[in-house]
């Protein structure tokens, strides 16, 4: 059985948590930060869990994620 090719963009954008959940980077933290509060910016820095509907397609694109 041949190996499945991973989608490299997906592989770089997601990672697995210790419990096996898919984690993603949050939005709104790359620019226009000067008017946002420090508390708000700290919240953006935390990784977020991917919804279950999206997780299925991500796992299909990167089957070896977390190995």
LUMVOZA-658126 format. One record per atom (N, C-alpha, C, O): x, y, z; residue in one letter; atom name. Coordinates in steps of 0.2 Angstrom, whole numbers, plus 2048, in hexadecimal, padded with zeros to 3 digits. Layout:
! LUMVOZA-658126
   X   Y   Z aa at
   X   Y   Z  A CA
...
***
This chain:
! LUMVOZA-658126
   X   Y   Z aa at
 804 7FA 800  X  N
 800 800 800  X CA
 804 806 800  X  C
 809 807 805  X  O
 804 80B 7FB  X  N
 808 811 7FB  X CA
 806 816 800  X  C
 800 816 803  X  O
 80B 81A 802  X  N
 809 81F 807  X CA
 805 825 803  X  C
 805 825 7FD  X  O
 801 828 808  X  N
 7FD 82D 805  X CA
 801 834 806  X  C
 804 835 80B  X  O
 800 838 801  X  N
 804 83F 801  X CA
 800 844 805  X  C
 7FA 844 805  X  O
 803 847 80A  X  N
 801 84C 80E  X CA
 800 853 80B  X  C
 805 854 807  X  O
 7FB 856 80C  X  N
 7FB 85D 809  X CA
 7FF 861 80E  X  C
 7FE 862 814  X  O
 805 864 80B  X  N
 80A 867 80F  X CA
 807 86E 812  X  C
 809 86F 818  X  O
 803 871 80F  X  N
 800 877 812  X CA
 7FC 876 818  X  C
 7FC 879 81D  X  O
 7F8 870 818  X  N
 7F4 86E 81E  X CA
 7F8 86C 823  X  C
 7F7 86D 829  X  O
 7FE 868 822  X  N
 802 866 826  X CA
 806 86B 82A  X  C
 807 86A 830  X  O
 807 871 827  X  N
 80A 876 82A  X CA
 806 87A 82F  X  C
 808 87E 834  X  O
 7FF 87A 82D  X  N
 7FB 87F 831  X CA
 7F7 87C 837  X  C
 7F4 87F 83B  X  O
 7F8 875 838  X  N
 7F4 872 83D  X CA
 7F9 86D 841  X  C
 7FE 86B 83E  X  O
 7F7 86C 847  X  N
 7FB 867 84B  X CA
 7F6 864 850  X  C
 7F0 866 851  X  O
 7F8 85F 853  X  N
 7F4 85B 858  X CA
 7F6 85D 85F  X  C
 7FB 85E 861  X  O
 7F0 85D 863  X  N
 7F1 85E 86A  X CA
 7F3 858 86D  X  C
 7F3 852 86A  X  O
 7F5 858 874  X  N
 7F6 852 877  X CA
 7F1 84D 878  X  C
 7F2 847 878  X  O
 7EA 84F 877  X  N
 7E5 84B 878  X CA
 7E2 849 871  X  C
 7DD 845 870  X  O
 7E6 84B 86B  X  N
 7E4 849 865  X CA
 7DF 84E 861  X  C
 7DD 84C 85B  X  O
 7DE 854 864  X  N
 7DA 858 860  X CA
 7DE 85C 85B  X  C
 7E4 85D 85C  X  O
 7DB 85E 856  X  N
 7DF 863 851  X CA
 7DF 86A 853  X  C
 7DA 86C 855  X  O
 7E5 86D 853  X  N
 7E5 874 855  X CA
 7E7 878 84F  X  C
 7EB 876 84A  X  O
 7E4 87E 84F  X  N
 7E6 883 84A  X CA
 7E8 88A 84D  X  C
 7E6 88B 852  X  O
 7EB 88E 848  X  N
 7EC 895 84B  X CA
 7E6 899 84A  X  C
 7E2 898 845  X  O
 7E5 89E 84F  X  N
 7E0 8A3 84E  X CA
 7E1 8A8 849  X  C
 7E7 8A9 847  X  O
 7DC 8AC 847  X  N
 7DC 8B1 843  X CA
 7DD 8B8 847  X  C
 7DD 8B8 84D  X  O
 7DE 8BD 843  X  N
 7DE 8C4 846  X CA
 7E5 8C6 84A  X  C
 7E4 8CA 84E  X  O
 7EA 8C2 849  X  N
 7F0 8C4 84D  X CA
 7F6 8C6 848  X  C
 7FC 8C6 84B  X  O
 7F5 8C7 842  X  N
 7FB 8C8 83E  X CA
 7FD 8D0 83D  X  C
 802 8D2 83C  X  O
 7F7 8D4 83D  X  N
 7F9 8DB 83C  X CA
 7F3 8DF 83F  X  C
 7EE 8DC 841  X  O
 7F4 8E6 83E  X  N
 7EF 8EA 841  X CA
 7EE 8E9 849  X  C
 7E8 8E9 84C  X  O
 7F4 8E8 84C  X  N
 7F3 8E6 853  X CA
 7F4 8EC 858  X  C
 7F3 8EB 85E  X  O
 7F5 8F2 856  X  N
 7F7 8F7 85A  X CA
 7F1 8FA 85E  X  C
 7F1 8FC 864  X  O
 7EB 8F9 85B  X  N
 7E5 8FB 85F  X CA
 7E1 8F5 863  X  C
 7DC 8F7 866  X  O
 7E4 8EF 862  X  N
 7E1 8EA 866  X CA
 7E4 8E9 86D  X  C
 7EA 8EB 86E  X  O
 7E0 8E8 872  X  N
 7E3 8E7 879  X CA
 7E8 8E1 879  X  C
 7E8 8DD 876  X  O
 7EC 8E2 87E  X  N
 7F1 8DC 880  X CA
 7ED 8D6 882  X  C
 7EF 8D1 880  X  O
 7E8 8D7 885  X  N
 7E4 8D1 887  X CA
 7E1 8CD 881  X  C
 7E1 8C7 881  X  O
 7DF 8D1 87C  X  N
 7DC 8CE 876  X CA
 7E1 8CB 872  X  C
 7E0 8C6 86F  X  O
 7E7 8CE 872  X  N
 7ED 8CB 86E  X CA
 7EF 8C5 871  X  C
 7F1 8C0 86D  X  O
 7EF 8C4 877  X  N
 7F1 8BE 87B  X CA
 7ED 8B8 879  X  C
 7EF 8B3 878  X  O
 7E6 8BA 879  X  N
 7E1 8B5 877  X CA
 7E2 8B2 870  X  C
 7E1 8AC 86F  X  O
 7E4 8B7 86C  X  N
 7E5 8B4 865  X CA
 7EB 8B0 864  X  C
 7EB 8AC 860  X  O
 7F0 8B0 869  X  N
 7F6 8AC 868  X CA
 7F5 8A5 86A  X  C
 7F9 8A0 868  X  O
 7EF 8A3 86D  X  N
 7EE 89C 86F  X CA
 7EB 898 869  X  C
 7E7 89B 865  X  O
 7ED 892 869  X  N
 7EB 88E 863  X CA
 7E4 88C 864  X  C
 7E1 88B 86A  X  O
 7E0 88B 85F  X  N
 7D9 889 860  X CA
 7D7 882 85D  X  C
 7DB 880 858  X  O
 7D2 87F 860  X  N
 7D1 878 85D  X CA
 7CD 879 857  X  C
 7C9 87E 856  X  O
 7CE 874 852  X  N
 7CA 874 84C  X CA
 7C3 871 84D  X  C
 7C3 86C 851  X  O
 7BE 874 849  X  N
 7B7 871 84A  X CA
 7B7 86A 847  X  C
 7BB 868 843  X  O
 7B3 865 84A  X  N
 7B3 85E 848  X CA
 7B1 85E 840  X  C
 7B4 859 83D  X  O
 7AD 862 83D  X  N
 7AC 862 836  X CA
 7B2 863 832  X  C
 7B3 860 82D  X  O
 7B6 868 834  X  N
 7BC 869 830  X CA
 7C2 864 831  X  C
 7C6 863 82D  X  O
 7C2 861 837  X  N
 7C7 85C 839  X CA
 7C7 857 834  X  C
 7CD 854 833  X  O
 7C2 854 832  X  N
 7C1 84F 82E  X CA
 7C5 850 827  X  C
 7C9 84C 825  X  O
 7C4 856 824  X  N
 7C8 857 81E  X CA
 7CF 859 81F  X  C
 7D3 857 81B  X  O
 7D1 85B 825  X  N
 7D8 85D 826  X CA
 7DC 856 827  X  C
 7E1 855 825  X  O
 7D8 851 82B  X  N
 7DC 84B 82C  X CA
 7DC 847 825  X  C
 7E1 843 824  X  O
 7D8 848 820  X  N
 7D8 845 81A  X CA
 7DE 848 816  X  C
 7E2 845 813  X  O
 7DF 84F 817  X  N
 7E5 852 813  X CA
 7EC 851 816  X  C
 7F1 850 813  X  O
 7EC 850 81D  X  N
 7F2 84E 820  X CA
 7F1 848 825  X  C
 7F1 848 82B  X  O
 7F1 842 822  X  N
 7F0 83C 825  X CA
 7F6 83A 82A  X  C
 7F4 836 82F  X  O
 7FC 83D 829  X  N
 801 83B 82E  X CA
 803 841 833  X  C
 808 841 836  X  O
 7FE 845 834  X  N
 7FF 84B 838  X CA
 7FF 848 840  X  C
 7FB 844 842  X  O
 804 84A 843  X  N
 805 848 84A  X CA
 809 841 84B  X  C
 809 83F 850  X  O
 80B 83E 845  X  N
 80F 838 846  X CA
 816 83A 848  X  C
 81A 835 849  X  O
***
